[in-house]
Amino acid sequence: MARDGRERIWMHCASLGEFEQGRPILEALRKKHPDKSVVLTFFSPSGYEVHKNYPGADHIFYLPTDSRQHARSFVHLVKPRLALFVKYEFWYHYLDTLKKEGIPVILFSAIFQKRQPFFKWYGGLHRRMLGMFQQIFVQDEASKHLLEQLSIHTVQVAGDTRFDRAARLLSHRTNIPRVAVFKEGHQLIIAGSTWLEDDQLLRELMQQLPDHFKLLLAPHDIQPDRISEIKALFTGQFSFWDSEDAVLREKRICILNTIGELANAYYYADVIWVGGGFTKSGIHNIVEPAVFQKPIFFGPEYSRYREAIDLVELGAAVSSTDTRMLAALFQNTAALSQMGSLAFQYVQGQLGASKLILHYLEAKNF
């Protein structure tokens, strides 16, 4: 990495979801400080492969594994003026090196729960890492309370920056004509980031819905083996995203086997199914469909996500595996419209996290 004389801002994200959380902060800093160089690192291929050519950063690469030597080499090479970690990123040797070098480290959009090692008897190393951040911005009061019980007081409730990113997506939406061609005169279900269990439920659900319902299926993994699983479930019923218009119009199922289109595609949906609700880690991003004023549905595993719990309690989202109930609700346009309105109102009430974080950085002259 060649030196160009500019100060550097470093942001690290685990994967694609964390990048979307960090993006409002990174882009605002880039706009405010065009004289600074931006370094962006990822842990997961799901983030790096999608954004390895992201124009908002000067250098983009995987972060080397967390060892003392890697951390020292990386920090001495990059020499960041400021380090930003997003949500769940806790790398002991990197944090320790940054602390020793006097480089401020900010964690934002973080959320803490009692199940995490920080709050267990064996979590001493994790608790030590919390003290290495100059400031921690959390999503909710419950997280702040947990940290204060550990005598961590450099913490502020700011909310989740994903909402700010989603709101910007709404105002900068890109039309996707292929979705309009596929939908043409039908009710459209868009299932985002699905796993096999989601697909199996959706197959049963589609069998119970009238023919005027179509399904756009965007799997979490688009590797050949995963696509083969979907093809086996929907034999003869599906088309691919890049099919001819005549094929898109004819088929009831369309497989979105590319990355980067899903967020804008949500605009065309009548109903959203969010995948991941049958996995231990839980559901994927529900903020993006919510900002488009869509009714949201998902599987049983969602307890780790504050926004999912809130939306279910508000009546803006439904978690269920009962396909008969779901089929009836999907045909209740009044109920779906009410759910979508409640989802949008919820998103509007969550905006502003980015401004709070940026105000802090400006006040500290970062």
C-alpha positions in Angstrom: 0.0 0.0 0.0 1.7 3.1 -1.2 1.7 6.2 1.0 0.2 9.3 -0.6 0.6 11.7 2.3 -3.1 11.7 3.2 -4.5 10.7 6.6 -6.4 7.5 6.5 -9.8 6.5 7.9 -10.2 2.7 8.3 -13.6 0.9 8.5 -13.9 -2.8 9.1 -17.0 -4.8 8.4 -17.7 -8.5 8.9 -19.8 -8.9 5.8 -22.3 -7.4 3.5 -24.9 -6.5 6.1 -22.4 -4.7 8.3 -21.1 -2.8 5.3 -24.6 -1.5 4.7 -24.7 -0.3 8.3 -21.3 1.4 8.0 -21.9 2.9 4.6 -23.8 6.0 5.7 -21.0 6.9 8.1 -18.2 6.1 5.6 -19.9 8.1 2.7 -20.6 11.1 5.0 -16.9 11.2 6.1 -15.8 10.8 2.6 -17.9 13.8 1.5 -16.8 15.9 4.5 -13.1 15.0 4.2 -12.2 14.4 0.5 -8.6 15.0 1.5 -8.5 11.8 3.5 -7.9 8.3 2.2 -10.4 5.6 3.0 -9.5 2.0 3.8 -12.2 -0.6 3.9 -11.7 -4.2 5.1 -14.0 -7.3 5.2 -13.9 -10.6 7.0 -16.4 -12.5 4.8 -16.5 -13.0 1.0 -20.2 -12.0 1.0 -19.0 -8.5 1.7 -15.7 -8.3 -0.2 -16.9 -10.0 -3.4 -19.8 -7.6 -3.8 -18.0 -4.4 -2.9 -14.3 -5.1 -3.9 -14.8 -2.3 -6.5 -16.7 0.1 -4.3 -15.8 3.6 -5.4 -16.2 5.1 -1.9 -12.9 3.6 -0.7 -9.4 4.0 -1.9 -8.2 0.5 -0.6 -10.4 -2.6 -0.2 -9.2 -6.0 1.0 -9.8 -8.8 3.5 -8.5 -8.2 7.0 -5.7 -10.6 7.9 -6.6 -13.1 10.7 -6.4 -11.7 14.2 -2.8 -12.4 15.5 -0.4 -10.1 17.2 2.0 -10.0 14.2 -0.8 -9.4 11.7 -2.3 -6.7 13.7 1.0 -4.9 14.2 2.0 -5.2 10.6 -1.4 -4.0 9.4 -1.7 -1.0 11.7 1.9 0.1 11.0 1.2 -0.2 7.3 -2.1 1.6 7.2 -1.5 4.1 10.0 -5.1 5.1 10.3 -6.1 8.4 11.9 -9.4 6.8 13.0 -10.7 3.2 13.1 -14.4 2.4 12.8 -15.7 -1.1 13.6 -19.3 -2.0 12.8 -21.7 -3.9 15.0 -20.2 -7.2 16.1 -16.5 -6.8 15.2 -14.2 -7.6 18.1 -10.7 -8.5 17.1 -8.5 -8.5 20.2 -5.0 -8.1 18.7 -6.1 -5.3 16.3 -7.9 -3.5 19.1 -5.0 -3.9 21.5 -2.5 -2.6 18.8 -4.7 0.4 18.0 -5.1 1.2 21.7 -1.3 1.1 22.2 -0.7 3.2 19.2 -3.1 5.9 20.5 -5.5 5.5 17.5 -9.1 6.1 18.4 -11.5 3.2 17.7 -15.2 3.7 17.5 -17.8 0.9 17.5 -21.2 1.7 16.2 -24.6 0.1 15.5 -23.7 -2.4 18.2 -26.2 -4.4 20.1 -25.5 -6.5 23.2 -27.4 -9.4 24.7 -26.9 -11.4 27.8 -26.1 -14.5 25.8 -22.8 -13.0 24.6 -19.5 -13.9 26.2 -19.0 -10.3 27.6 -21.6 -11.2 30.2 -20.4 -14.7 31.1 -18.0 -15.8 33.8 -15.5 -16.8 31.1 -15.7 -13.6 29.2 -12.8 -11.7 30.7 -11.0 -11.3 27.3 -14.1 -10.0 25.7 -14.8 -7.5 28.5 -11.2 -6.3 28.1 -11.9 -5.5 24.5 -14.8 -3.3 25.4 -12.4 -0.9 27.2 -10.3 -0.6 24.0 -13.0 1.4 22.2 -13.0 5.2 22.7 -16.7 5.3 22.2 -19.4 2.6 21.6 -22.7 3.6 19.9 -25.4 1.0 20.6 -28.8 0.4 19.1 -30.9 0.4 22.2 -31.1 1.2 25.9 -30.9 -2.5 26.9 -27.5 -2.7 25.3 -26.3 0.4 27.2 -27.6 -0.9 30.5 -25.7 -4.2 30.0 -22.5 -2.3 29.3 -23.0 0.0 32.3 -23.3 -3.1 34.5 -19.7 -3.9 33.4 -18.6 -0.3 34.2 -18.4 0.6 30.6 -19.6 4.2 30.4 -18.2 5.4 27.1 -21.5 4.3 25.5 -24.3 6.2 23.8 -27.6 5.1 22.4 -27.7 6.2 18.7 -29.9 3.6 17.0 -29.1 1.5 13.9 -27.5 3.2 10.9 -29.1 0.7 8.6 -32.3 2.7 8.8 -30.5 5.8 7.5 -29.0 3.7 4.7 -32.4 2.2 3.8 -34.1 5.6 3.8 -31.4 6.8 1.3 -32.1 3.7 -0.8 -35.8 4.8 -1.0 -34.9 8.2 -2.4 -32.3 6.8 -4.8 -34.2 3.8 -6.0 -33.2 2.2 -9.3 -35.9 0.8 -11.6 -35.5 -2.9 -12.5 -37.6 -3.5 -15.7 -37.1 -7.3 -15.5 -39.0 -7.5 -12.2 -41.9 -5.5 -13.8 -41.9 -7.9 -16.8 -42.0 -10.9 -14.5 -44.8 -9.4 -12.3 -47.0 -8.0 -15.1 -50.6 -8.3 -13.8 -49.8 -10.6 -10.9 -49.4 -10.4 -7.1 -45.7 -10.7 -6.4 -44.0 -12.3 -3.5 -40.3 -11.6 -3.2 -38.4 -13.9 -0.9 -35.0 -12.5 0.0 -31.9 -14.3 1.2 -33.5 -17.6 1.5 -32.2 -20.9 2.7 -33.5 -24.4 1.8 -36.0 -24.5 4.7 -37.4 -21.2 3.5 -37.7 -22.5 -0.1 -39.5 -25.7 1.1 -42.1 -23.6 3.0 -42.5 -21.3 0.0 -43.1 -24.2 -2.3 -45.9 -25.5 -0.1 -47.3 -22.0 0.2 -47.3 -21.4 -3.6 -49.3 -24.6 -4.0 -52.0 -23.1 -1.8 -52.2 -19.7 -3.5 -54.1 -18.8 -6.6 -52.3 -18.7 -9.9 -52.2 -14.9 -10.0 -49.4 -15.1 -7.3 -45.8 -15.2 -8.5 -42.6 -15.7 -6.5 -39.3 -14.0 -7.1 -36.8 -16.1 -5.1 -33.4 -14.6 -4.2 -31.3 -17.3 -2.4 -28.7 -16.3 0.2 -26.2 -18.5 -1.6 -26.0 -18.6 -5.4 -23.5 -21.3 -5.7 -24.4 -24.1 -8.2 -25.3 -26.7 -5.6 -27.7 -24.2 -3.9 -29.3 -23.3 -7.2 -29.7 -27.0 -8.0 -31.6 -27.5 -4.7 -34.1 -24.8 -5.7 -34.5 -26.2 -9.2 -35.3 -29.6 -7.8 -38.0 -28.0 -5.6 -39.7 -26.0 -8.4 -39.2 -28.4 -11.3 -40.7 -27.0 -14.5 -42.1 -23.9 -12.8 -39.1 -21.6 -12.7 -37.2 -19.2 -14.9 -33.9 -17.5 -14.2 -33.3 -13.8 -13.8 -31.7 -13.5 -17.2 -34.4 -15.4 -19.1 -36.1 -13.9 -22.2 -39.1 -11.7 -21.4 -41.5 -14.4 -22.8 -40.2 -16.9 -20.4 -40.4 -14.5 -17.5 -44.0 -13.9 -18.3 -44.9 -17.5 -18.6 -43.2 -18.9 -15.4 -44.6 -18.6 -11.9 -41.2 -18.7 -10.2 -38.2 -16.7 -11.0 -34.8 -17.4 -9.4 -32.7 -14.3 -8.8 -29.2 -15.8 -9.2 -27.2 -12.6 -9.0 -26.1 -10.3 -6.2 -26.9 -6.7 -5.7 -30.4 -6.5 -7.2 -32.6 -7.5 -4.2 -32.9 -4.2 -2.3 -34.3 -2.3 -5.4 -36.4 -5.3 -6.4 -38.4 -5.0 -3.1 -40.1 -2.0 -4.5 -42.2 -4.2 -6.8 -43.3 -6.7 -4.2 -46.8 -7.1 -2.7 -45.5 -9.3 0.0 -42.0 -9.9 1.4 -40.6 -13.2 2.8 -37.2 -12.7 4.5 -35.0 -15.8 4.7 -32.8 -17.1 7.4 -35.6 -17.6 10.0 -34.8 -21.4 10.2 -31.1 -20.9 11.0 -29.4 -20.4 14.3 -28.2 -16.9 13.3 -31.7 -15.8 12.4 -33.3 -13.7 9.7 -31.6 -11.5 7.2 -32.2 -7.8 6.6 -35.8 -6.7 7.1 -35.1 -3.0 7.2 -34.9 -2.6 3.4 -38.4 -4.1 2.7 -39.8 -2.1 5.6 -38.6 1.2 4.1 -40.5 0.3 0.9 -43.7 0.1 3.0 -44.1 -3.7 2.5 -45.7 -6.4 4.7 -42.9 -8.7 6.0 -43.0 -12.4 6.9 -40.3 -14.7 8.1 -39.6 -18.0 10.0 -39.3 -18.6 13.7 -35.7 -17.6 14.5 -35.6 -13.8 14.9 -35.0 -13.1 18.6 -31.6 -11.7 18.0 -32.9 -8.8 16.0 -34.5 -5.8 17.8 -36.2 -4.5 14.7 -37.8 -7.8 14.0 -39.2 -8.1 17.5 -40.5 -4.5 17.3 -42.2 -5.0 13.9 -43.9 -8.2 15.1 -45.1 -6.4 18.2 -46.4 -3.6 16.1 -48.2 -5.9 13.7 -46.0 -4.9 10.8 -44.4 -8.3 10.5 -45.5 -11.9 11.0 -43.4 -14.9 12.0 -45.1 -18.2 11.1 -44.6 -21.6 9.5 -48.4 -22.2 9.1 -48.8 -22.1 5.3 -52.6 -22.1 5.5 -52.6 -19.1 7.6 -50.0 -17.4 5.5 -51.9 -18.1 2.3 -55.1 -16.6 3.7 -53.2 -13.5 4.9 -51.4 -13.0 1.6 -54.8 -12.7 0.0 -56.0 -10.1 2.5 -55.1 -6.9 0.8 -56.4 -4.6 3.5 -54.3 -6.4 6.2 -51.2 -6.3 4.0 -51.6 -2.6 3.4 -51.9 -1.9 7.1 -48.8 -4.0 7.8 -46.8 -2.1 5.2 -47.9 1.3 6.6 -46.9 0.3 10.1 -43.5 -1.0 8.8 -42.8 2.3 7.1 -43.8 4.4 10.1 -41.5 2.3 12.3 -38.5 3.0 10.0 -39.3 6.7 10.0 -39.1 6.7 13.7 -35.7 5.1 13.8 -33.8 7.5 11.6 -31.0 9.7 12.8 -28.3 7.4 14.1 -25.8 8.5 11.5 -26.2 12.2 12.5 -25.5 11.4 16.1 -22.3 9.5 15.3 -21.0 12.0 12.8 -21.7 14.8 15.3 -19.5 13.0 17.9 -16.7 12.5 15.4 -16.8 16.1 14.4 -16.8 17.3 18.0 -13.7 15.1 18.6 -12.0 16.5 15.5 -11.7 13.1 13.9 
